[in-house]
Amino acid sequence: MLAIGGTGMAPLACLLQDQGHRVRGVDGPLYPPMSTLLERAGVRPLQGYDPAHLEPAPDLVVIGNAIHRNNPEAQEAERLGLPILSMPQALSRFFLAGRRPLVVAGTHGKTTTSAMAAFVYADSGRDPGYLVGGLPHDLPGSFHSGSGERFIVEGDEYNAAYFDRGAKFLHYRPETLILTSVEYDHADLYPSPEALWESYAKLLALLPPDGLLVACGDSPKVRELAAAAGCPTVFYGLSPENDVHPEGPIEALPEGSRLLVHDAGEREPLVIRLSGEHNVANALAVWAAARRDGLPADAVRGALGRFHGVKRRLEVLYEDAGRAVVDDFAHHPTAVEKTIGALRQRFPRMALTILFEPRSLTAGRRLFFEAYCEAFRGADRVLFAPVFHAGRLSEDERLDLPALAERLNAAGVQAEICDDDDRLFARALELAKPGSVLATMSSGAFGGLPQRLAAALADLR
């Protein structure tokens, strides 16, 4: 396995080892949690790519999408004529064949919704297989072979490998598909919104006639794409026009949300432990899929009420009587806006400072400038880290952080730009007064900043 330490590759390596295969692999230096994951499975990767690692010749080479065409081991594998698969092809071949895949796809909410579904099915005694792109708090890990007929997988729209530029989810054989949202993202891979829409259309075309599409009807683009589905469709969302929706108002509490679910004429009470209307929508999606799969309402309700989420999704790293540090994966403007709303619910009447790193090639682009101006309006203060991939983007392409900060300040949101993570760290500690929340947002590790802040506040306590 080349690039064995990836967030999809490492769990797949563990699944394959558990299935009885002998797995070996290579990557650069690895760190927890992926290094720990592989070590527990008995897989000890080599470091640095060398054609000699292919001796003795393996029966199969699985190549992660972090590997470039000129990688020396990939080139040698091709020269030797060894069988080669991408990560999603391998997952499909070894774990989805003969199962009923439940695939969760969409621009937002994939990880939380797939983890939530895995927990609901597991808690209901169905022993599903699953592979989730995050670490669920309530499951033993992010992967499980399972003996049940269902295999739940997070369907990523990112490319599969250098030899397969299509989306990963096109390999996942969906029997049931949850489609959470469709917005333009991954501008480095999809040159236009239409190119991304086409990829989702191909995914929907894979659904069999006796399959099921569970689609977020609050999104006009999702409804537009769903119209072409060749199987039954159930729409869910916050609007009463959906088949599954909240009946009456949602009671937003610091400890979660309380609502009445309207589903096929029935009304069922539901309490979830997650903040934010987007998590209510995620729960409705899982409710719709699980109930139509025959899971009893009491079992689904109980499991959803015991689900505590996923690491790096509104994860509270530190909290005392007056301060908190929260880490979140939000980077797309829509996710930023929804996460800020959830933070307001979780920490009412507290001052909210967002520490934002434009990490991805899309987040660092100018195309989301206006959307970010709106997304950050719900914060009291925003501290910006530098654009992570600034060197790969021309000045015309790059997000103009000074202009963004100026717009936010004019709108009443105090915004600053920090030269580096150390300055960001120091400034955040200055602002960590009683009654304040520091929320980090990045699609990467943010240089360990969230953990440093949590440790620093704990030391000051």
Order of alpha helices (4+ residues) and beta strands (2+ residues): alpha-beta-alpha-beta-beta-alpha-beta-alpha-beta-alpha-beta-beta-beta-beta-beta-beta-alpha-beta-alpha-beta-beta-beta-beta-beta-alpha-alpha-beta-beta-alpha-beta-alpha-beta-alpha-beta-alpha-beta-alpha
